[in-house]
Structure formats: structure tokens, C-alpha cells
Amino acid sequence: MTAPTRKQMHLAAHFPGVNNTTVWTDPRSKSQIEFSSFEHLARTAERGRFDFFFLAEGLRLREHKGRIHDLDVVGRPESLTVLSALAAVTDRLGLAATVNATFNEPYELARRLATLDHLSDGRAAWNVVTSSDAFTGENFRRGGYLDRADLPRALGSARTRGTPYTRAAEFVATARELWDTWTPDGTPRPFRHQGQHFTIEGEFTVPRSPQGHPVVIQAGDSPAGREFAASAADVIFTRHGTLEAGRTFYTDVKARLAKYGRQPEDLKIMPGVTFVLGDSDAEAQESAAEIRRQQISPQNAILALEQVWGRDLSSYDPDGPLPEIDPDPDSGLVQGRVRIGHQLAVAARWRALSEAKGLSIRQTVIETTGRQSFIGRPETVASELIEFVSTDAADGFILVPHLTPGGLDEFVDRVVPLLQERGAFRSEYTGLTLRSHLGLADPVGKD
Amino acid sequence: MSATNGLHLAAEIGGPPHYDARHYVELARLAERGALDFVTLGDSFARPGPDALAVLSRVAPATRRIGLVPTVTTTHTEPFHVSSAVATLDWVSRGRAGWSADVSTTEAEARLFGRRSAAPAAELWREAGETADVAARLWDSWEDDAEIRDVATGRFIDRDKLHYVDFEGATFTVRGPAIVPRPPQGHPVTVIDGTGGPSQEAAARHADVVLVRATAPEQAAGIRADVRRRAAAYGRDPDTLRVLVALTVDLGDAETAPEPGLESGPPLAAGGSYYRGGPVDLAELIARWHRAGAVDGFHLTPITPERDLERIVNGTVALLQHRSLFRTFYPGGTLREHLGLARPANRYALAEART
């Protein structure tokens, strides 16, 4: 049954790594670093007619208790370089790199992104993230003056919230100015940008790229992040994996667009989601539970507990009860990863759950973290994905497989054909560029 | 005069800027057909052209053996990013990466970034040397066997095999370790143009391949001996260096040029020595200089890459191969293997082994 008028879904593939989503203990789990792994996942995504392939970024290895965290996947190659290489082994797939706006400079990054857009014939995307983190800054020149130049502005005003987005917003605007400096007929014009964060001038060395502006993705759910996305992004990468939360977020973000003179369809909302498939719904649920056990090893359970408690709990038995001592939220035990907010509240919730259900430490952590978004036989998962999109809880999904690099194979072989049969997802690419896949208008160049 | 071993040949594939990948893929494949050690792609923030490292990353999966050496400038970039990108080029090319370190001396380039003013070349080359130093430390910051995937203990890595570099230079500090695991070659190949002037010390201290300029074999031999002496003064084994003469070549009127041969020409592109003549005479020149022990090889910059590279490969290289002076196939897979350079030991693993 084809329903050609059905709202079309957008799909992207996240290369999994540097987290405990990736089940590296599985014998099918291969290299997180070798190019062959990236090639496999990208080719699979393109075979499934996905919109784009997505790479995350890390600029400092995570630490736990002052030492490098050693339980999860660690290390990854640099995104834009990997994507430039992937442009050689794919034809249509969008290529999205997460690149920090705090520890880069607009001229250099705009040039690298425009180059990728040329080399891929119009498939480049940039996921803009920020950091106000002096821990990460220790690897950078910029780290040296982050405190001096940026933090004073942030102090007294909701901590650092405004500052990274202020810099990021000016960064994106500056990149767009640079991408617009070449006229459509190929004449470079000098640019001059004078702002709060950047005062630069000269000539941009790369002519207007096939997409005009590479696609801009923004990740982050805070009000400042939503506002930034509404003003400047083409895609927002969210975490809302339930229908209700998704609809609320969708309505909120789409409503913010009008004040920037933008239409609802100018910004695509794509939550990052996980999935587990099986021949029956029950079998998929069973696999999902097993995957959660693999993701939360005994050691990872203690680590998760220490993150909430802010204390060294290495003497505790992961199969035993939760600690009776209270958390220490100010300990600074954990570095280089997103902190779980409201540690005291989380601890209270975990205790209540553990007591109510008689759960051990590891069981409690498994219950409270890392639950998969879509679980079931292919028909079940396809129906749920379609429901999300058709009821405006999302415009599409960034799928995060739990295996590298084969974790997307089954989805592409078994779910994508169902989405296509039901008219919810393309059977062939109709355009050449990522903007075309996403149904985004080309940015208007200045003449 | 110390003996040279096999002849090494490299070619620049940049010219008037192109932005489509196909142009560069074709030139790199042509050079690969000639079994050249590596191709270079020049870069600068100040003139039209795409990002060279991205271009050669795009070329990597479309080639199999040839070394890939983009110019990477160190003045306005973050040393940590430079180290990560070059290591990643080595991963995506499966051990064929190098980088040609350079500096940005002009006020125009400084204004593109707005972070610092233009500085004297000597100062910037000291910083470039520090960037090469910290890059190598970051490449070593993961020991080769750091990834253990030990299911019993739940540990993906052995963190005792990861190391903070705690580098303190004059203009930057880097804590480390790298994000990118140690690349296939251990250290991608560092190339520095080091004829006299401010880049000389950085070249002697940090480069695996030093490009020099000379108009006669005796002069080249003298420069090579000087580079090797300076390297030795830094505690390096001079045999871990390859000294290539940089030559701009014009093979345009091959058969009709009245006086084929080497000229001290006007500074073209990177400047320096200029050869105009036929591919056969170029082969004669290369063979003569190399046989005299004056150089380890040549880095050729064709003034018109599409035309001259074809003549270099099908004329000059074919003749050198016919005379058994140059390889006809790649016996190894990595750029270090082409150059006859060993994979460097990891300084941190060595330090542990000693204690």
C-alpha cells in the first residue's frame, strides 16, 4: 500500500563510539578506528537511501577519578578527514561532522567545510557544538585565553550558558558571510567581519560550494540551544525518544522559527534513537535486555553510581544494594563528560526504585539508563517510526546502532523496505545534495 | 660524503586551483602508476585553493600505494587539531600519510584569523618545530597495543598505555593524550622545506624528508652533508633523513628546447631551481646526481601538472626504471616503507621498557 502524500521521514546514521551504547564485547564488533569500519556503515546507510552519515567529536579523553576512563570505547579519528575520505566511496549520502565552535576559528573551519562540500559534490554538513570547559581547553591555544576573555562575560549571568552560544552564533554567522563572499559567477569579494568574538578580514579562498552553505546541524536541548537552532540551524539533533516529549519539543521549537522569518519546514527535528530488532516482538525485547546487560557491565554499573554519588564506590559489589551514604555533588570526580544534573534527586530516585523492586546496583543502573528507543519486529519498529513522524513528534531520526560497523545492516535490510512500501521514506534519491534530501531550500547567495 | 640508497621521487600536484576531486585523483593515480614515493599538495590560507589535507583524504581511497603529503601550516592552527588530522589521514590511507609543515608569515593571513599579528619567519619556524614536536608526542601518546578489549575486566583500553604529553612550548601548551590512536606508521612522515634560512633548524630537528635547493650536484652534496650534520647534532641518526632536491620542471617544449638543462630560474611557486628541457634529459640529470651520491632523490614541481606529470611518469620515470635506477612496483604498503624509513619506536613504551 503506497500513500504518496504521507509526510516523508528523514533518516541518518550515527557512527557509534566513545560511550557505553557500543557493545564492544560482542564478537561481531570490529575496529572503531579503521577506515573499513566507517566505509561499511556509510555504504550501508547509502544502500538504505539515508539522508546523512553523522560523526561525533571528542577533544579530550574522558577521565574518571583523575584517570583516563577505560571501560568504554576510547579514541576516534578526526571527523572532517574521515568524511573527506568517505566522499570517495559514497555518491549521495550526506556527510555530517561534529566540530566544536569554541576550539576552532571561523576562517579555517569555513574553508574545511566548503572544501568537503566541493569534494562531495554538495553533501557536507556541520553539527555545531560548543564548550566552556577548561578541562578540554587544556589541549588548545584557545584554552589559554578562554578563562580570561570569555568567562568574565558569563559570570553572574546564569553561569556560562549564554557565552558559548553567543560565540557559536557569531561563529556560524561569520562562516555564512565567508561562504557568501564568492558571487555565483565565481568572483571573489573581500570580506570584513567585526563582532564581539571575531574581527577578521581578507579574501575567502574557496568559491561558492555546491550547496552554497553546508547544512548546519545543532545539538542541544536547553532554551538557549533551541533558540540558536531556530535562528541558525537546518537540523536539530535532540534526545527526545518518547512520543509525548517529542511532540512537546517539536511544537516548542517550530514555534520559535517565525520570529526569525523562517518556516516550520526550514528546520528538521531529528532525535538520536537506538533500536533492537527481532523475528518477534518478544524476541526483540529479550535481545534488548541482553544488550543492556552488555552495555552496563559490572564495572560500568559502579562507574554510573560514582557519577551520581561523586564518590569512590569501587569497594561496593555491583550485585549488592545501593550505598547508604549520601552523594557528594561537588567532588569533581568525573571530568570530560556530560554531568548528570541534580545528583541528590537522581540518587533518591534510584534508591526508591531499588527498594521497591529489590534491585541490585547493576540492575538499578540497567533499569534507569540506556533503554533502547524502538524495540520489536521490523513491522513494529516501522509502524512506531511512522507514527512519530506522522504525528509531528519528529521529522526523522538519527539512528545509533550498538554494533560497529554492522549494526545498521539489519535495519536497512528489514525496516527500510517496510518504510518504503508504506510511502514514508524514499526508495531512490531524487536529488544530488544533502539539502535536496532534506527538502531544504538553497541559501540565497548575494550577487 | 655518505652514500645514498635507493632513489626517491615525489611530485607536487597542485597548480591553478581546482575544487573537484576528480582532477586530483587522476594526477595522484598517474603518479602512482610511476611508483613515485609520494605526491604533495601545496596549501596556504592566503591564495585560492581547497584545503589540501581534505583533498588528499578524498584521494586516499581512490589510490592504493602512493604517499599523500599535504601542506599544513602551523601559525594560525591548533597543534592538537593538526596532529589529529594528520594522524587521521594516515588511518584513512592505511599508512600513506605525511605532512609538509609550513608557516604563515603575512599580515594578510593574520587578519583572516584576527588572533595574533604577523611575526618574523624565524619565530614562526620555532613554533612550527614545536608543533611538529608535540604532534609526534601525541602520536606516541597511545602505545600501539593500548586497545585491549579485555572482557574479563570490562576494560576497552589499558590506560597505563596512554600518556599525557604535558607539552609546554613558547606559544602553546597541550595536555594530551591524543584522541586518535597511534596511526599505522607510528609517525606520519614529516616533510620540511629546509634550504637555509629560518626553516633549517626545524628541518634538521624534526623532518623525515628535507627538501633542499641546488643547481649543481656538488652544491647539493654540500647541503645534504650540512643537513645531516645538523640532524646528528640533535641526536638523530642522519640515515633516518631523506634529502630531496626540489626542482620546478617545465617539460613543455621537450624536444625543441635549444638548451635543455637546469637553470637558476625566476622563483616559481615555492621558488628555487628550475629545469627546462625534455623528460629524457631530466632522467639523465636525476641519474647523474643520484649516482654521484649528492641526493636521496628529487621533489619535482611541474609547472603544468596535467602535461608535465604525464611526461615525468611516461618519459623520465620509465627511463629510470628501464635502467634499473628506480623501482617498477611498490614492495611495501606505507610511505615509510617507500622511503626506506623504519616505523619509529614509541618514546613512552621505550621509557617504560628502560625502567
Interface residues (C-beta under 8 A of the other chain):
Chain A: W24 T25 I33 E34 F35 E39 G58 L59 R60 L61 R67 I68 H69 D70 L71 D72 V73 V74 G75 R76 P77 E78 L80 T81 V82 S84 A85 A87 A88 V89 F103 N104 E105 Y107 E108 R111 R112 A114 T115 L116 H118 L119 E138 N139 F140 R141 R142 G144 P188 F198 T199 I200 E201 G202 T205 V206 P207 S209 S297 P298 Q299 N300
Chain B: P17 Y19 D20 A21 V25 F45 A46 R47 P48 G49 P50 D51 L53 A54 V55 S57 R58 V59 A60 P61 A62 H76 T77 E78 P79 F80 H81 S84 A85 A87 T88 L89 W91 V92 S93 R94 A108 E109 R111 L112 F113 G114 R115 W142 E147 R149 V151 T153 G154 R155 F156 I157 D158 R159 L162 T171 F172 T173 V174 R175 G176 P177 A178 I179 V180 P181
